[in-house]
Amino acid sequence: MSQYTAFSVELVDKIAHVQINRPEKINSMNAAFWSEIVEIFQWIDDTDEVRVVVLSGAGKHFSSGIDLMMLANVANELGKDVGRNARLLRRKILNLQASFNAVDNCRKPVLAAIQGYCLGGAIDLIAACDMRYAAEDAQFSIKEIDIGMAADVGTLQRLPRIIGDGMLRELAYTGRTFGAEEARGMGLVNRVYSDTASLLDGVMGIAREIASKSPIAVTGTKEMISYMRDHRIDDGLEYVATWNAAMLQSTDLRVAMAAHMSKQKPEFLD
């Protein structure tokens, strides 16, 4: 496992804890962040020992979003020709999108643990996760509207499927800040915890429960849920029939059934 400048990563009990580690900068997303997150999630995908991911932020806040110095550096690259500027900006936006696509496309479940600020680009990030959990002090905002732009790294594409079209429009058009309880009410977060310590304890507990399941079954379940975002029910039924024609032959099925009958805890291979 590599050393990173924007993250700390540890693997314990088959859980990869990926922590944004720039607390002195409110975990803002600098240039290293965007490249390192792709490398980290490629390692997660390639490492069978990793069964589930917990994504958190070091210090008081999850993340304040994209580093404004990074935006300033991009602005300095622009010249006088509109066409060439547009080509440059489009390429940079697509590269940023690819960073969060790496999270969304990860074969393993990704659980976000959110405390303090979760602003702008941080909303794009958590929208790419499987589940989200918050401490009571969490504050959310789709901030891009307040700096004169439309969010372009996934919020507007993924959040309608999580919180619904109307609520997303209100939050994206106004940029208003909302708290953990409102986030839970709209379905953005699954649970709210009293503080950061209980948040991490709770999310790690859920992660351990997922990690104890058959990794074949968990991967298949995530694949089917993700597939259904863009397909009809009959397409999904056809796909799961084809998928399980292979996966039901896994030894995990026999291990799970034997453990259930003997009332013992099953142990699955990575």
Secondary structure in CASP SS format (residue, H / E / C, confidence):
PFRMAT SS
TARGET T0000
AUTHOR 0000-0000-0000
METHOD secondary structure of the structure
MODEL  1
M C 1.00
S C 1.00
Q C 1.00
Y C 1.00
T C 1.00
A C 1.00
F E 1.00
S E 1.00
V E 1.00
E E 1.00
L E 1.00
V E 1.00
D C 1.00
K C 1.00
I E 1.00
A E 1.00
H E 1.00
V E 1.00
Q E 1.00
I E 1.00
N C 1.00
R C 1.00
P H 1.00
E H 1.00
K H 1.00
I C 1.00
N C 1.00
S C 1.00
M E 1.00
N C 1.00
A H 1.00
A H 1.00
F H 1.00
W H 1.00
S H 1.00
E H 1.00
I H 1.00
V H 1.00
E H 1.00
I H 1.00
F H 1.00
Q H 1.00
W H 1.00
I H 1.00
D H 1.00
D H 1.00
T C 1.00
D C 1.00
E C 1.00
V C 1.00
R C 1.00
V E 1.00
V E 1.00
V E 1.00
L E 1.00
S E 1.00
G E 1.00
A C 1.00
G C 1.00
K C 1.00
H C 1.00
F C 1.00
S E 1.00
S C 1.00
G C 1.00
I E 1.00
D C 1.00
L H 1.00
M H 1.00
M H 1.00
L H 1.00
A H 1.00
N H 1.00
V H 1.00
A H 1.00
N H 1.00
E H 1.00
L C 1.00
G C 1.00
K C 1.00
D C 1.00
V H 1.00
G H 1.00
R H 1.00
N H 1.00
A H 1.00
R H 1.00
L H 1.00
L H 1.00
R H 1.00
R H 1.00
K H 1.00
I H 1.00
L H 1.00
N H 1.00
L H 1.00
Q H 1.00
A H 1.00
S H 1.00
F H 1.00
N H 1.00
A H 1.00
V H 1.00
D H 1.00
N C 1.00
C C 1.00
R C 1.00
K C 1.00
P C 1.00
V E 1.00
L E 1.00
A E 1.00
A E 1.00
I E 1.00
Q C 1.00
G C 1.00
Y E 1.00
C E 1.00
L E 1.00
G C 1.00
G H 1.00
A H 1.00
I H 1.00
D H 1.00
L H 1.00
I H 1.00
A H 1.00
A C 1.00
C C 1.00
D C 1.00
M E 1.00
R E 1.00
Y E 1.00
A E 1.00
A E 1.00
E C 1.00
D C 1.00
A C 1.00
Q E 1.00
F E 1.00
S E 1.00
I C 1.00
K H 1.00
E H 1.00
I H 1.00
D H 1.00
I H 1.00
G C 1.00
M C 1.00
A C 1.00
A C 1.00
D C 1.00
V C 1.00
G C 1.00
T H 1.00
L H 1.00
Q H 1.00
R H 1.00
L C 1.00
P H 1.00
R H 1.00
I H 1.00
I H 1.00
G C 1.00
D H 1.00
G H 1.00
M H 1.00
L H 1.00
R H 1.00
E H 1.00
L H 1.00
A H 1.00
Y H 1.00
T H 1.00
G C 1.00
R C 1.00
T C 1.00
F E 1.00
G E 1.00
A H 1.00
E H 1.00
E H 1.00
A H 1.00
R H 1.00
G H 1.00
M C 1.00
G C 1.00
L C 1.00
V C 1.00
N C 1.00
R E 1.00
V E 1.00
Y E 1.00
S C 1.00
D C 1.00
T H 1.00
A H 1.00
S H 1.00
L H 1.00
L H 1.00
D H 1.00
G H 1.00
V H 1.00
M H 1.00
G H 1.00
I H 1.00
A H 1.00
R H 1.00
E H 1.00
I H 1.00
A H 1.00
S C 1.00
K C 1.00
S C 1.00
P H 1.00
I H 1.00
A H 1.00
V H 1.00
T H 1.00
G H 1.00
T H 1.00
K H 1.00
E H 1.00
M H 1.00
I H 1.00
S H 1.00
Y H 1.00
M C 1.00
R C 1.00
D C 1.00
H C 1.00
R C 1.00
I H 1.00
D H 1.00
D H 1.00
G H 1.00
L H 1.00
E H 1.00
Y H 1.00
V H 1.00
A H 1.00
T H 1.00
W H 1.00
N H 1.00
A H 1.00
A H 1.00
M H 1.00
L C 1.00
Q C 1.00
S C 1.00
T H 1.00
D H 1.00
L H 1.00
R H 1.00
V H 1.00
A H 1.00
M H 1.00
A H 1.00
A H 1.00
H H 1.00
M H 1.00
S H 1.00
K C 1.00
Q C 1.00
K C 1.00
P C 1.00
E C 1.00
F C 1.00
L C 1.00
D C 1.00
END
